[in-house]
Amino acid sequence: MASESDEKMSAPRTVVTLPTYNESENIGELVAALRALGCEVLVADDNSPDGTWKIVEAMAAEDDGVHLLLRKEKKGRGYAGAEAFVEALKLKADRIVEMDADFSHRPDDLPKLLAALDAGAHVVVGSRFVEGGKDDRPQASRQWLTRFSAFYARKLLGVQMRDTNSGYRAYTAYAMKLIEPKTLRSAGPSIVHEVLLRAHRRGLRIVEVPILFVDRERGESQLTLGRLIQGFIMVAKFRRLAERGLLWSTDG
């Protein structure tokens, strides 16, 4: 496996991964904003009925910095994210970013995440809960639920991150190779906890930087109560797997 120094031999190539499902109202504008920041964009779409992938396909035909990973059926945000990580490594990315495709994660915050990587971090988490960060959603109940679930994950997984639920993250290629995305098992949003625990267990340098998290303005949220409950169950499962030394195993 390549050493960390091997990953820094040339100018960094940044690939932003966007797992999508029915984000046609947001995807074109978001891809354009990320391209304006000098990043390549990889969209992993679950064959969205609203034609999200068609918009990306058209953009990719005119811009070789836009990439489409079209999945034939809806398998879940976790599997889409993992496949996108694998594909980003195939693209020889030096820095891999993941974020939501609904503008709840603002492109304006991305330079802060990348700067933290350049300063020596392996994994950077965009955090609502560190100084300078903010959850700007209007629903107080959703904010408190997010804080509780982040606290729950932090305690069970034994990590020190404040915002364990954040899906706005940046990784070095070195870190992603140690995380081994091909063996990630999460089908849903709990992939963020699985990846964080793997990074922690590998001894990677993980830092948080403040972000402003806003509510989506267009489209419908994919988060449901059922998925939230499943997330709690998966966090407990990851802890058991880690205790048994099976976190990277395809069994269990």
N, C-alpha and C positions, 0 to 999 in steps of 0.2 A: 504493500500500500504506500502511496506517496506520502512524503513527510510534509509538515506544515510549510517549511521553507520552499519546497517545490511548488506550492500553490501560489507563490508570490513573485515568480520570475518575470512576469510580463504585466502590462497594464491590465487592471481588473475588468473582467467582462461580467456585467450584472444582468441576470435574468430574473424578471418578476413573474412568479407563477400565480395564476388566477383560476381557481376552481369555480366553474359557473354552472348555473341552471336557471334558465329564464331570466337573464339579465340584459335583454335586448335594449332596454331603455337606458342602460348605464354603460355598456361595454365599449361602444365606440368612443365616447368622450374620455373614458378612463384610459383606454389604450393610448389614445393621442396624448394625454397628459403625461403618461409614463415615458412615452417615446421622446417627449420634449425634455425630459430629465436625462436623456441619454441611455435609458435602460432598454434592453430587449424585453419582450413580453411573450409569455407562453400561457395560452388559455387552454385549460383542460375542461372541456364541456361535455356534459352527459346527454348529448343529443336533445338539447332544449327544444320543446315544442314551439317556443316563440321565435325561433330562428336566430338565437344568439350566435351559434356557430357559423351561420351564413355570413353574418356581419364580419366576424373575425376572418373567415376564409377570404372574403373580398379584400380586407385590409392586408392580409398576408400575401396576396397575389401581387400587391403593389409595393410591399415593404418587407425586405428580407429580415428585418428585426422583429417581425411579428410571427409567431408560431402558433399553430392550432393542433391540439391533441384531442381528436374527436372520439369519444367513447360511444358505443352503439346503444347503450341503455343507461338508465339512472341507477348507479351502484352506490352512490353516497359521496359526501364531501371528503371523507377520509381517504377512500380509495383514489379519488380524483387527485387529491393533494399528493399522495404518495407517488402515483404515476408521474405527476408533474415534476416532482423532485428527481426521479430517475431520469426523466427526459432532459431536465436542465443540466444534469451531470453529463449526459451524452452530448449536449451542446457545448461542452467545455466551459461552462460558467465558472467564474472565480468566486462570485458572490450570488447567492440565491435568496430571493425575497419571496415571502408569501403574504398575501393580503386578501381581504374581501373585495368583491367586484361591485359593491353597491355604494361606494364612496363613504361608507362609515369609517373606513381607514383612508385618511387623506393623503394624496400624493405629496402634499406640501411637507409632511413629516418624514418622508423617506430619506432625505439627505442626512437627517440626524441619525437614523439607523445605520446608514452606510459609513458615516464618520466614526461611529463607535466600533465598527468592524476594522476600519483603517487604524484605529487607535490600539488594536490588539485583542478585541473580543472575538470569540468564536461564534457566539450566538447572541443576537440582540433582540430583545423583546420590547415592542412598543407598548408602554404601560399607561393605563389610566390612573393608577393608584400611587405613583411616585410623585415627588414634588414637581409641580409644573404640568402634570397630566390631569386630564379631566374627562369624565363621562358626561357628555352633554345631552343625553337622551332625556326627553321630558318626563318619561314615566318613572317615578321614584321607585315603584315596585320592581321594575326590571333592574334598576341600578343596585338595589339591595340584594336581589337574587343573584346578580353577578358577583357581588362582593362575597356573599356567603359561599357560593360554589368555588370561588377562587381560594377562599380560606380553607374550605374542605379539601381541595386538591393539594394545597400547600402542605397541610398537616399530614395527609395520608402518604404523599409522595416524598416528603422529607426535603423539599426544595425551598430555597429562600426567596424565590421570586414573589413579588406582591401580586402581579397580574398573571396568574397561571393560565387564565382563560384566553388571553390575547392571541388572536390569529394573525397579528401584524408582526412579522419577524424577519430577521435577516441572518443568513448563515454564510460562513466561508465554505468553499468546496471541501476543504479538509474536514470541517465539522460534519458536513452532510454525509461524507463517505463513512465516517465513524458511526453515524446514526443508522446507516444501512437502510435506506427507504424501501428497498425491495422486500424487506421482511416486516414492514409495519402491518399491523393487523386491524387497525381501527377502520370501520366502515363509515362512521359519522364524525361529528365535530370533536370527539374525544381524541382525535389524532394529535391535537395540540398538547394534550397531557402526555401521551405516549412519547412524542418527540422530545418534550422537555425532560422527561424522566431519563430517556436514553442519553441525552446530552449531559445531564447531571451525573449519571453513572459512568460516563466516559471521562469525567473530569474536565470537561470543556469549560472555558471561561464564558460565563453567561452574565450579561448586564441588561439592565432596563433603562430605557430612555423615555421621557414623557411624550405622550401624544394626546391629541384631542380626538375623542371618539364621538362621532355624531350619528344621529338616527338617519336611516336611509330616507331619501325624498321620493324615490321612484321604485316601483316594483314591490314585490311581497317578500317578507322575511321567510327563510326556510327553517327557522328555529321553532320547534313545537315543544309542548310540555313533555311529550313522550321521549323526544330526543334528549331533553334535559335530564330526565330520570335515567335514561340509558347511559348518559355521561357519568352520573354518579356511580353507577354499577361498574362501568369500565375503569374508572379511577381505582376502585377497590381491587379490581382484577389485575391491573398493572402492578399494584403494590405486591399482591400475592406472587405474581410471576417474577418480580424482581427479587423477592425474598427466597424464591426457589431457584434462582439463577437461570430463569427461562425467558427473560425479557426479549432476547434476540431469537429465541427458538420459534419455529413454525408450529410447534405442538402447543397444547394447552389452550 
